[in-house]
Amino acid sequence: MNRQVVDSRMFRRGRALAYLEDEDRYLTADSEPEFRFGIVGCGMMGQEHIRNAQLLGRASVAGIYDPSPRSVAHASELIAQRDGRSEPRIYASLEEACADPATDALIIATPNFTHLEVMRQAVQTGKALLLEKPIATTVADAWEVCRLAANHRQIVRFGLQYRHKAIYAEAAQAVLDQKVVGRVHSVNMLEHRFPFLDKVGQWNKFSDFTGGTLVEKCCHYFDLMNLFAGSVPRSVFAVGNQAVNFRDFTYENKQADGIDQAQVTIEYENGVIGGFALCMFAPGMREELIVCGDVGRLQACENSLLGGETENRVELWRGENGASSISHPSYPPYIARAGHHGSTFFEHAEFADDLSTGQSSGPSIADGFWSVVAGAAAQASIHSGAAVDVAEVLPDDFDAHLLGREGQSDDG
Ligand SMILES: NC(=O)c1ccc[n+]([C@@H]2O[C@H](COP(=O)([O-])OP(=O)(O)OC[C@H]3O[C@@H](n4cnc5c(N)ncnc54)[C@H](O)[C@@H]3O)[C@@H](O)[C@H]2O)c1
C-alpha cells in the first residue's frame, strides 16, 4: 500500500479543502478505483464493507443485492453520500449480481446459514470473492465451502479480519515473526461483551441460523488461537449455557437458543494448550489474548466501556531474556471508526493487493475451515458434556491436502 496515499485520506475526507480545483489537488486527489465490487447482503456488515471500500478508495461499489428493501435503501444512501461518481446497480436476484460483467469481485455479507448456498452460485462466476465469517454453520458445510473455494480460479478471501486489529497485528509480528516469547506453549483468549445486536429477521438469536454462538461470533477468536498456536485443534472440551440473554425472546414462535457464556479448552495437535472464555452480558467490551512461550509472555487487550473510548494495550514480559515493554497500538481514528477497530480497512487493503497480484494472502481456506471446526467441536462438547475428538467431527471425505492448496484448481 502506498503510504502517502494512506496519509492523505484524512484530508481528502474533510470539507476544509473542498474549495480546491481538481488541478490543485495532489495529496487530496481522488484516484480512479482499480476494482468494482458487488455487495451481496447489505445489512450491518455489508454496509461496513461499502464504507471501507470507499475509505480505501481502490474499489467502487458497482452493484448491490439484498432481498430487504430497507437494507438496499440504506446501502444505496451510503453509496450516494460518499461516492457521487455513479449510481450502483440494484440487482433483483443473486443470479443477476453474479452475472453482472461490471464487477470484478463479490463481497458476500449475508447471514451465516446462507453462505454455502450463495457460494454455490458465486463460484459459477469468474469473480473474486470475499465471504464473511463464519464460512458456514456446520463442519460439513464449511468443508463444502472450502472445496468450492479451492476449485475457484479467482481469489477467495474469508472475513476473519480480527487478525488486522491493531493489538493482534502487533502481537502476531512479535510472537510469530520475531518469536519474542520463544516457543509457544499456551494461548488463552477472552471475549467479554454486550449481547448480540438486532439483525434482519433476528437470525443471530438462533443456533440453526448461526451455527451456535461459538461458531458465529467466536470463529474470530478460534482463528486467532489457531494462528498463535501454529496448529489445529486435536481435542476440544467446553461448558456453556444461555445464562442471561434473550431467555424470553421469541421470533416467529421460536425461542432464542444461543448460548451467552462458555469456557473452552483446546488441545492442539502440536501440544499447545488453549483456553477461551466468553461472556456476552457485559456492559462493555474486553478482548484479551495471552500467549505464553518458553522465554516470555505476551498479553494483548482491547477494552472499552459501552459507548466509551477503546484502550489498546500490548504487554510483553521477557524477564532476563530481553526487553519487556508496554505499548498501545492503534490506527488513525477515522480508520478505526470505519468498523471493527480498523481491521476491516486493512482487510480491504489486503483484498485489493490480492486482486492486483492475483495471489491470496489469507486468511486461507484452511483458516476459515479450522475456525469453524473449533467452534463446532466446542458446541458439540457442550451438548454431549464430554471432550470432543476433532477427528470425529471431520467429514468422511476430509482431505487435509486440499486445505494446503487454496486457490489452485483441482484440475490444474
Ligand atoms: N467479520 C466481522 O467482524 C463480522 C461482523 C458482523 C457480521 N459478520 C458476518 O456478516 C454476515 C452478515 O451479518 P450482518 O451483521 O450484516 O447481518 P444483518 O442481518 O445486519 O444483514 C444481513 C443482510 O443480508 C440480507 N440477506 C439475507 N439473505 C440474503 C441472501 N440470500 N442474499 C442476499 N442478501 C441476503 C438481509 O436482508 C440483510 O440485509 C454474517 O455472516 C455475520 O456473521 C461479520
The ligand as an SDF file (V2000), in Angstrom:
LIG
                    3D

 44 48  0  0  0  0  0  0  0  0999 V2000
  -16.2320  -10.0200   10.0710 N   0  0  0  0  0  0  0  0  0  0  0  0
  -16.9020   -9.4760   11.0720 C   0  0  0  0  0  0  0  0  0  0  0  0
  -16.3290   -8.9020   12.0050 O   0  0  0  0  0  0  0  0  0  0  0  0
  -18.3900   -9.5480   11.0740 C   0  0  0  0  0  0  0  0  0  0  0  0
  -19.1570   -8.7130   11.9040 C   0  0  0  0  0  0  0  0  0  0  0  0
  -20.5350   -8.7770   11.8300 C   0  0  0  0  0  0  0  0  0  0  0  0
  -21.1520   -9.6980   10.9820 C   0  0  0  0  0  0  0  0  0  0  0  0
  -20.3760  -10.5230   10.2220 N   0  0  0  0  0  0  0  0  0  0  0  0
  -20.9920  -11.5200    9.3440 C   0  0  0  0  0  0  0  0  0  0  0  0
  -21.5910  -10.8330    8.2450 O   0  0  0  0  0  0  0  0  0  0  0  0
  -22.7590  -11.5370    7.8400 C   0  0  0  0  0  0  0  0  0  0  0  0
  -23.9430  -10.5640    7.8600 C   0  0  0  0  0  0  0  0  0  0  0  0
  -24.1430  -10.1210    9.1730 O   0  0  0  0  0  0  0  0  0  0  0  0
  -24.8600   -8.7280    9.4650 P   0  0  0  0  0  0  0  0  0  0  0  0
  -24.4800   -8.3790   10.8420 O   0  0  0  0  0  0  0  0  0  0  0  0
  -24.6020   -7.7840    8.3820 O   0  0  0  0  0  0  0  0  0  0  0  0
  -26.3950   -9.1690    9.4260 O   0  0  0  0  0  0  0  0  0  0  0  0
  -27.6450   -8.2500    9.0410 P   0  0  0  0  0  0  0  0  0  0  0  0
  -28.8570   -9.0120    9.4440 O   0  0  0  0  0  0  0  0  0  0  0  0
  -27.4440   -6.8720    9.5470 O   0  0  0  0  0  0  0  0  0  0  0  0
  -27.5520   -8.1780    7.4530 O   0  0  0  0  0  0  0  0  0  0  0  0
  -27.6810   -9.3070    6.6410 C   0  0  0  0  0  0  0  0  0  0  0  0
  -28.3010   -8.8390    5.3290 C   0  0  0  0  0  0  0  0  0  0  0  0
  -28.3150   -9.9290    4.4160 O   0  0  0  0  0  0  0  0  0  0  0  0
  -29.5760   -9.9100    3.7400 C   0  0  0  0  0  0  0  0  0  0  0  0
  -29.8110  -11.2480    3.2020 N   0  0  0  0  0  0  0  0  0  0  0  0
  -30.3930  -12.3130    3.7950 C   0  0  0  0  0  0  0  0  0  0  0  0
  -30.3700  -13.3750    2.9490 N   0  0  0  0  0  0  0  0  0  0  0  0
  -29.7750  -12.9450    1.8140 C   0  0  0  0  0  0  0  0  0  0  0  0
  -29.4510  -13.5680    0.5830 C   0  0  0  0  0  0  0  0  0  0  0  0
  -29.7320  -14.8600    0.3610 N   0  0  0  0  0  0  0  0  0  0  0  0
  -28.8710  -12.8360   -0.3860 N   0  0  0  0  0  0  0  0  0  0  0  0
  -28.5800  -11.5120   -0.1760 C   0  0  0  0  0  0  0  0  0  0  0  0
  -28.8490  -10.8720    0.9910 N   0  0  0  0  0  0  0  0  0  0  0  0
  -29.4220  -11.6000    1.9670 C   0  0  0  0  0  0  0  0  0  0  0  0
  -30.5590   -9.4560    4.7800 C   0  0  0  0  0  0  0  0  0  0  0  0
  -31.7510   -8.9510    4.1970 O   0  0  0  0  0  0  0  0  0  0  0  0
  -29.7530   -8.3810    5.4990 C   0  0  0  0  0  0  0  0  0  0  0  0
  -29.9280   -7.1100    4.9100 O   0  0  0  0  0  0  0  0  0  0  0  0
  -22.8930  -12.7070    8.7930 C   0  0  0  0  0  0  0  0  0  0  0  0
  -22.3090  -13.8490    8.2240 O   0  0  0  0  0  0  0  0  0  0  0  0
  -22.1080  -12.2900   10.0090 C   0  0  0  0  0  0  0  0  0  0  0  0
  -21.6070  -13.3810   10.7600 O   0  0  0  0  0  0  0  0  0  0  0  0
  -19.0300  -10.4420   10.2370 C   0  0  0  0  0  0  0  0  0  0  0  0
  1  2  1  0
  2  3  2  0
  2  4  1  0
  4  5  1  0
  4 44  2  0
  5  6  2  0
  6  7  1  0
  7  8  2  0
  8  9  1  0
  8 44  1  0
  9 10  1  0
  9 42  1  0
 10 11  1  0
 11 12  1  0
 11 40  1  0
 12 13  1  0
 13 14  1  0
 14 15  2  0
 14 16  1  0
 14 17  1  0
 17 18  1  0
 18 19  2  0
 18 20  1  0
 18 21  1  0
 21 22  1  0
 22 23  1  0
 23 24  1  0
 23 38  1  0
 24 25  1  0
 25 26  1  0
 25 36  1  0
 26 27  1  0
 26 35  1  0
 27 28  2  0
 28 29  1  0
 29 30  1  0
 29 35  2  0
 30 31  1  0
 30 32  2  0
 32 33  1  0
 33 34  2  0
 34 35  1  0
 36 37  1  0
 36 38  1  0
 38 39  1  0
 40 41  1  0
 40 42  1  0
 42 43  1  0
M  CHG  2   8   1  16  -1
M  END
$$$$
